[in-house]
Amino acid sequence: MSADNPPEAGGPLRRVYLDHASTTPVRPEVVQAMVNFMLTDYGNPSSIHSWGRVAHEGMEQARANVARLIGSRPAEIVFTSGGTEADNLAIMGAAYAANEGCNHIITSQIEHHAVLHTCEYLEERGFRVTYLPVDSYGLVDPGDVRRAITADTALVTIMHSNNEVGTIEPIAEIAEITQEAGVPLHTDAVQSAGKVPIDVQQLGVQLLTVSGHKINGPKGSGALYVRRGTRIRPIQHGGSHERKLRAGTENVPGIVGLGVAAALAYEELPETGPRLAGLRDRLIAGLLELPFTSLNGHPARRLPHNVNVTFHDIEGESILLALDMAGIAASTGSACTSSSLSPSHVLLAMGLDHQQAQGSIRMTLGRTTVQEDIDYVLAKCGPIVERLRSMSPLAAGSLAPRRAQAPAGPPGQDRSGTGDGRRASGKEAPR
């Protein structure tokens, strides 16, 4: 049984948490480190007395840990309150620091709302934003980035991997294009950090976002990598904290917790990545045995913990409620928009229609997920899907055929032989 999923008296025999892309349980080692900096080493890291020095040392160790996780220098790490703030700082900070007349931003239609809504905010203030389409797997075409860059482009921001379907984007290829054009590149790596190896030197990015609660750290903690020499302005003002890029007394317990989580993720990645990929493939294979079920996202260039499928002609919300009754936690997409009745903007951009998008479920694995969890989910899903489809008015018509799928493989290794797939519409996706 999963360590973080104990049985409840009178409840289901097993509780399985498959929503790790939304948030993860905080590890005991992280909690203990945070408590120490709440009760004992509680000084202000800007103070010069011993309490302050201890807090400062704890914060700098965390900075080194986060830097090691992504292959950067510690001095290039700026601590924030989470991924959303880091995205805002990267995008607005780079936009406002750009040369006069450079008011063009390039992004994709499938970004997290922390990126999309920030771009919309800048549009309202005179910036021009290009929203690139993706193919049927959710991949951005680097050629589209090249064609979109103009003399007034201030920033390109493309996520490292998609939070809903798990597709890993060709960031290194895009970086070659942006470097040639002299345009900074930001990537949101909130879902990737700690799940797949990341090296900012190899990627070639100037800005990269990390979040603590996606890697078994505390909520309210995050970081932005800012490559040395990158022009960026602060978006909040006050003291000279974080190299004058993020004013305000640092959240030392949260930062220390993020640092411990980053260190553990880095040390365990060689084991957890392949293990989760194996469990992911087992889950995908089992789900695709169900009639009228198809995989969303790239079958090979995929995060090792992400599974997203469409159960055609069934409402995703009904599936979620039935899974919850069986003790299984999943989601219909980003936790930040889970209360919205609108279909996923990511799936629509990939070419799914509204009905297919609303019948899609995301299951994301974590460090405590074991094979017994996967087998339990597969045993429960079949009867649930069969029962809901028999009751669904959507199933009264002709059922959609299952999309052909290539076997899943290690992230970044394309064994599909299918190329980039169909191109989605170039229209801006509803968000």
Residue pairs with C-beta under 8 A, 6 or more apart in sequence:
1 7
1 14
1 370
1 372
1 373
2 15
2 16
2 17
2 368
2 369
2 370
2 373
3 368
4 17
4 25
4 366
4 368
5 14
5 15
5 16
5 17
5 368
5 373
6 15
7 13
7 14
7 15
8 15
11 327
12 326
12 327
13 327
14 327
14 372
14 373
14 376
15 327
15 328
15 329
16 327
16 328
16 329
16 369
16 373
16 376
16 377
17 25
17 329
17 366
17 368
17 369
18 307
18 328
18 329
18 330
18 363
18 364
18 365
18 369
18 373
18 377
19 329
19 330
19 331
19 335
19 362
19 363
19 364
20 214
20 305
20 364
20 365
20 366
20 369
21 163
21 164
21 191
21 214
21 305
21 306
21 331
21 335
21 362
21 364
22 331
22 334
22 335
22 338
22 364
23 213
23 214
23 219
23 335
24 213
24 214
24 215
24 216
24 217
24 366
24 367
25 216
25 366
25 368
26 213
26 216
26 217
26 218
26 257
26 261
27 216
27 217
27 260
27 261
27 264
29 260
29 264
30 216
30 217
30 218
30 257
30 260
30 261
30 264
31 257
33 256
33 257
33 259
33 260
34 218
34 253
34 254
34 256
34 257
35 253
36 256
37 55
37 58
37 252
37 253
37 256
38 253
41 51
41 54
41 55
41 58
41 252
42 51
42 55
42 252
43 49
43 50
43 51
43 52
43 53
43 54
43 55
44 51
44 52
44 55
44 249
45 52
45 55
45 56
45 58
45 59
45 249
45 250
45 252
46 52
46 56
46 239
46 241
46 249
47 53
47 55
55 252
58 252
58 255
58 256
58 259
59 79
59 250
59 252
59 255
59 256
59 259
60 74
61 256
61 259
62 79
62 255
62 256
62 258
62 259
62 260
62 262
63 74
63 75
63 77
63 79
63 255
63 259
64 74
64 259
65 259
65 260
65 262
65 263
65 266
66 77
66 210
66 223
66 258
66 259
66 262
67 73
67 74
67 76
67 77
68 262
68 263
68 266
69 193
69 194
69 198
69 210
69 262
69 263
69 265
69 266
70 189
70 193
70 198
70 199
70 200
70 208
70 210
70 225
71 198
71 199
71 200
71 201
71 202
72 200
72 201
72 208
72 225
72 227
73 228
75 228
75 243
76 225
76 226
76 227
76 228
77 223
77 224
77 225
78 86
78 89
78 223
78 224
78 225
78 226
78 242
78 243
78 245
78 246
79 221
79 222
79 223
79 242
79 246
79 250
79 251
79 255
79 258
80 86
80 89
80 222
80 223
80 224
80 246
81 220
81 221
81 222
81 251
81 254
82 211
82 212
82 213
82 219
82 220
82 221
82 222
83 112
83 114
83 188
83 190
83 209
83 210
83 211
83 214
83 222
84 114
84 222
85 222
86 209
86 210
86 211
86 222
86 223
86 224
87 112
87 114
87 115
87 118
87 157
87 186
87 188
87 209
88 114
88 118
88 235
89 224
89 232
89 234
89 235
89 245
89 246
90 157
90 186
90 207
90 209
90 224
90 226
90 232
91 105
91 115
91 118
91 119
91 122
91 155
91 157
91 186
92 118
92 121
92 122
92 233
92 235
93 232
93 233
93 234
93 235
93 245
94 154
94 155
94 184
94 186
94 206
94 207
94 230
94 231
94 232
95 103
95 105
95 122
95 127
95 154
95 155
96 233
96 235
97 231
97 232
97 233
98 154
98 155
98 231
99 154
101 152
102 152
102 153
102 154
103 126
103 127
103 128
103 152
103 154
104 127
104 128
104 129
104 130
104 150
104 152
104 153
104 154
105 119
105 122
105 127
105 128
105 129
105 130
105 153
105 154
105 155
105 156
105 157
106 129
106 130
106 132
106 145
106 148
106 149
106 153
106 155
106 156
106 157
106 158
107 115
107 116
107 119
107 129
107 130
107 131
107 132
107 156
107 157
107 158
108 131
108 132
108 133
108 134
108 140
108 158
108 159
108 349
109 131
109 132
109 133
109 134
109 345
109 349
109 424
109 428
109 429
110 134
110 138
110 159
110 162
110 164
110 345
110 346
110 349
110 350
110 429
111 119
111 157
111 158
111 159
111 188
112 159
112 163
112 188
112 190
112 334
112 336
113 334
113 336
113 337
113 431
114 188
114 336
115 157
115 159
115 188
116 345
116 431
117 431
119 127
119 129
119 131
119 157
120 129
120 431
122 129
123 129
127 154
128 152
130 148
131 428
131 429
132 140
132 141
132 144
132 145
132 148
132 158
133 144
133 349
133 423
133 424
133 425
133 426
133 427
134 140
134 141
134 349
134 350
134 424
135 141
135 350
135 420
135 421
135 422
135 423
135 424
136 350
136 351
136 421
136 422
136 423
136 424
137 167
137 297
137 298
137 299
137 301
137 350
137 420
137 421
138 162
138 165
138 167
138 296
138 297
138 298
138 346
138 349
138 350
139 167
139 169
139 170
139 298
139 301
139 420
139 421
140 158
140 169
140 170
140 174
141 420
141 423
142 170
142 173
142 174
142 176
142 177
145 156
145 158
145 174
145 177
145 178
146 177
149 156
149 177
149 178
149 181
149 183
153 181
153 183
154 183
154 184
155 183
155 184
155 185
155 186
156 174
156 178
156 183
156 184
156 185
156 186
157 185
157 186
157 187
157 188
157 207
158 169
158 171
158 174
158 185
158 186
158 187
159 169
159 187
159 188
159 189
159 191
160 168
160 169
160 171
160 187
160 188
160 189
160 191
160 192
160 198
160 203
160 208
161 167
161 168
161 169
161 189
161 191
161 192
161 195
161 196
161 303
162 169
162 191
162 297
162 346
163 190
163 191
163 334
164 296
164 297
164 308
164 333
164 334
164 344
164 346
164 347
164 362
165 296
165 297
165 298
165 306
165 308
165 346
165 347
165 350
165 362
166 191
166 297
166 298
166 302
166 303
166 305
166 306
166 307
166 308
166 364
167 297
167 298
167 301
167 302
168 192
168 196
168 298
168 301
168 302
168 303
168 411
168 412
169 187
171 185
171 187
171 203
171 204
171 205
172 202
172 203
172 204
174 185
175 185
175 203
175 204
175 205
176 204
178 184
178 185
178 204
179 185
179 204
184 206
184 207
184 230
184 231
185 204
185 205
185 206
185 207
186 205
186 206
186 207
186 208
186 209
187 203
187 205
187 207
187 208
187 209
188 208
188 209
189 198
189 208
189 209
189 210
190 209
190 210
190 211
190 214
190 222
191 214
191 303
191 306
192 198
192 303
193 210
193 211
193 214
193 215
193 262
193 265
194 214
194 215
194 261
194 262
194 265
194 266
194 269
195 269
195 273
195 276
195 303
195 304
195 305
196 269
196 273
196 303
196 304
196 411
196 412
197 269
197 273
198 208
200 208
200 225
200 227
205 225
205 227
206 226
206 227
206 230
207 224
207 225
207 226
207 227
207 230
207 232
208 224
208 225
209 222
209 223
209 224
209 225
210 222
210 223
210 224
210 225
210 262
211 221
211 222
212 218
212 219
212 220
212 221
212 222
212 254
212 257
212 258
212 261
213 219
213 220
213 221
215 261
215 262
215 265
216 261
216 264
216 265
216 366
216 367
217 257
217 258
217 260
217 261
217 262
218 253
218 254
218 257
218 258
218 261
220 251
220 254
221 251
221 254
221 255
221 257
221 258
222 258
223 258
224 245
226 232
226 245
232 245
234 244
234 245
234 246
234 247
236 246
236 247
236 248
237 247
238 247
238 248
239 247
239 248
239 249
240 247
241 247
241 248
241 249
241 250
242 250
265 272
268 367
272 367
273 304
273 411
274 304
274 410
276 304
276 305
276 365
276 366
276 367
276 369
277 304
277 408
277 410
277 411
279 365
279 369
279 370
279 371
279 374
280 302
280 304
280 305
280 306
280 307
280 365
280 408
281 407
281 408
281 409
282 371
282 374
283 307
283 363
283 365
283 374
283 377
283 378
284 295
284 307
284 309
284 408
285 408
286 374
286 378
286 381
287 293
287 295
287 307
287 309
287 378
287 381
288 294
288 295
288 309
288 402
288 405
290 311
290 381
290 382
290 385
291 399
291 402
292 311
292 312
292 313
292 389
292 399
292 400
292 401
292 402
293 309
293 310
293 311
293 312
293 385
293 402
294 309
294 310
294 312
294 402
294 403
294 405
295 307
295 308
295 309
295 403
295 405
295 408
296 308
296 309
296 310
296 347
296 350
296 352
296 360
297 306
297 308
298 414
298 416
299 405
299 406
299 407
299 408
299 409
299 415
299 416
300 406
300 408
300 409
300 410
300 411
300 412
300 413
300 414
300 415
300 416
301 411
301 412
301 413
301 414
302 408
302 411
303 411
304 365
304 410
304 411
305 364
305 365
305 366
305 369
306 362
306 364
307 362
307 363
307 364
307 365
308 360
308 361
308 362
308 363
309 360
309 361
309 363
310 347
310 352
310 356
310 357
310 359
310 360
310 361
311 319
311 359
311 360
311 361
311 385
311 388
311 389
312 356
312 359
312 399
312 400
312 402
313 355
313 359
313 389
313 392
313 394
313 395
313 397
313 399
313 400
314 359
314 385
314 388
314 389
314 392
314 394
314 395
315 358
315 359
315 388
315 392
315 394
316 332
316 358
316 359
316 360
316 361
317 332
317 358
318 388
318 392
319 330
319 359
319 361
319 384
319 385
319 388
320 330
320 331
320 332
320 361
322 384
322 387
322 388
323 329
323 330
323 361
323 377
323 380
323 381
323 384
326 380
326 384
328 376
328 377
328 380
330 361
330 362
330 363
331 338
331 361
331 362
331 364
332 338
332 344
332 358
332 360
332 361
332 362
333 344
333 346
333 347
333 360
333 362
334 344
337 344
342 430
343 352
343 354
343 357
343 358
344 357
344 360
345 429
345 430
345 431
346 429
347 356
347 357
347 360
348 354
348 357
348 429
348 430
349 424
349 425
349 429
350 424
351 422
351 424
351 425
352 360
355 394
356 400
359 394
363 377
389 395
406 415
406 416
406 417
406 418
407 415
409 415
